[in-house]
Every structure is written in structure tokens, then in C-alpha cells.
Amino acid sequence: MPCTNSDILPVNTMNRLVVSLLVLFLTVLDRCIEAKYAFDLSPIAECDNGEAFINIDLDNFQIINRENGDIAYNGSMKFLKDYSSPIKLKIVSKRLQRGTWLPGILNKEIGDFCRAMGNPLEPGVYKTTENIDKRCPFEAGFVQKFDMVEVGSYGMDIPPSFAGDWKFYVNVYTFRNRRLDHECISVESTIYEV
């Protein structure tokens, strides 16, 4: 029996269905991956590549490793300079292997953090920001508060044999006064398989 136009879902409904299924799949996949590892995180530090430290006061901000292996944000961060859209983030990893820091395979680039904040297909950013009322731009003086916000694995696919010592670099690019500013923070971590 041939299909009629009334048998076919409208394009918008079909798109929503596909997006919903993808979000469900990524959520289930993300939850399965998170349960396999625990993170022992060092305090946030300056990058060893000579780039400026981010213009955000992190004195009252904590990255907490929960007993169940999840990572949570707690405390507050104060923006010392303006951050306007687009804000590009580039996360780069290094892994300690046989006493040498080598390029890691955990890397993620977010071309526009402001747009990714509301996008459920960016699970790491979306989970971190879904309970935040403020959206871009972030003006100097703005204080963002976190109350044990669960962030899991930041939406990265965790490969096999992930356990070990890692360094993560978060590079931030934003325009100020018609100039592209590059800032950076780093976090060292030991990953344990649970």
C-alpha cells in the first residue's frame, strides 16, 4: 500500500524526534561512561604555555570529586573582565606515559560557548550551565554561583585504559576592544578506574 502525505510526519516533528533520540542516546551513554572512573583533581593553576591566566576570580570556586566518582562545581566565580559572544573554548589534554607528558586523546573544541550553553547536544556544557540563569555576555563584576552542580565527564567520550595521570588545559578566546584575547587555565588529575 503506497504512503500518502498524511502518513508522513512533518519535517519539524521528524527533526524533533531525531534530536530527542540523539539526546536520549548521549545522556545514556554519558551516564554509563561516568560510572567507570573517579577523578582526583588538583587545584586550578596557570598554564605552562605562557598564556595569561583567565580573568575570572576563582578563589571561592571548587571542583569537587564526589564519592560516587561524579565531578561537581561548588562556590562562585567572579568575572574580572567582559566575556562576550563568541567565547571559544579549546580543551587539550596531556597524559603521563613512561615519565613523559605526551599529547592526550581527550580534546574538545567549542566554537561558541554562548550558543553551546543552551544546546543539549553539547552535554558537558549543557549539564554545567542548565541551572544557570545568566547567559552571555558576562560583564566584568558578574558573580556566578554554583551549588554542587554535577558535571560528570564534561561530555567527552572516555576511551579504554583512561586511568592514569593527566593534565587538562582550558584555552579561552574572546574579543575585547577589537582584539582577540587568549587566556588559559590548567588542571592536573589522576584518573582511577572503579
Secondary structure in CASP SS format (residue, H / E / C, confidence):
PFRMAT SS
TARGET T0000
AUTHOR 0000-0000-0000
METHOD secondary structure of the structure
MODEL  1
M C 1.00
P C 1.00
C C 1.00
T C 1.00
N H 1.00
S H 1.00
D H 1.00
I C 1.00
L C 1.00
P C 1.00
V H 1.00
N H 1.00
T H 1.00
M H 1.00
N H 1.00
R H 1.00
L H 1.00
V H 1.00
V H 1.00
S H 1.00
L H 1.00
L H 1.00
V H 1.00
L H 1.00
F H 1.00
L H 1.00
T H 1.00
V H 1.00
L H 1.00
D H 1.00
R H 1.00
C H 1.00
I H 1.00
E H 1.00
A C 1.00
K C 1.00
Y E 1.00
A E 1.00
F E 1.00
D E 1.00
L E 1.00
S C 1.00
P C 1.00
I C 1.00
A E 1.00
E C 1.00
C C 1.00
D C 1.00
N C 1.00
G C 1.00
E C 1.00
A E 1.00
F E 1.00
I C 1.00
N C 1.00
I E 1.00
D E 1.00
L C 1.00
D C 1.00
N C 1.00
F E 1.00
Q E 1.00
I E 1.00
I E 1.00
N E 1.00
R C 1.00
E C 1.00
N C 1.00
G C 1.00
D C 1.00
I E 1.00
A E 1.00
Y E 1.00
N E 1.00
G E 1.00
S E 1.00
M E 1.00
K E 1.00
F E 1.00
L C 1.00
K C 1.00
D C 1.00
Y E 1.00
S C 1.00
S C 1.00
P C 1.00
I C 1.00
K E 1.00
L E 1.00
K E 1.00
I E 1.00
V E 1.00
S E 1.00
K E 1.00
R E 1.00
L E 1.00
Q E 1.00
R C 1.00
G C 1.00
T E 1.00
W E 1.00
L E 1.00
P E 1.00
G C 1.00
I C 1.00
L C 1.00
N C 1.00
K E 1.00
E E 1.00
I E 1.00
G C 1.00
D C 1.00
F H 1.00
C H 1.00
R H 1.00
A H 1.00
M C 1.00
G C 1.00
N C 1.00
P C 1.00
L C 1.00
E C 1.00
P H 1.00
G H 1.00
V H 1.00
Y H 1.00
K H 1.00
T H 1.00
T H 1.00
E C 1.00
N C 1.00
I C 1.00
D C 1.00
K C 1.00
R C 1.00
C C 1.00
P C 1.00
F E 1.00
E C 1.00
A C 1.00
G C 1.00
F C 1.00
V E 1.00
Q E 1.00
K E 1.00
F E 1.00
D E 1.00
M E 1.00
V E 1.00
E E 1.00
V C 1.00
G C 1.00
S C 1.00
Y C 1.00
G C 1.00
M C 1.00
D C 1.00
I C 1.00
P C 1.00
P C 1.00
S C 1.00
F C 1.00
A C 1.00
G E 1.00
D E 1.00
W E 1.00
K E 1.00
F E 1.00
Y E 1.00
V E 1.00
N E 1.00
V E 1.00
Y E 1.00
T E 1.00
F E 1.00
R E 1.00
N C 1.00
R C 1.00
R E 1.00
L E 1.00
D E 1.00
H E 1.00
E E 1.00
C E 1.00
I E 1.00
S E 1.00
V E 1.00
E E 1.00
S E 1.00
T E 1.00
I E 1.00
Y E 1.00
E E 1.00
V C 1.00
END
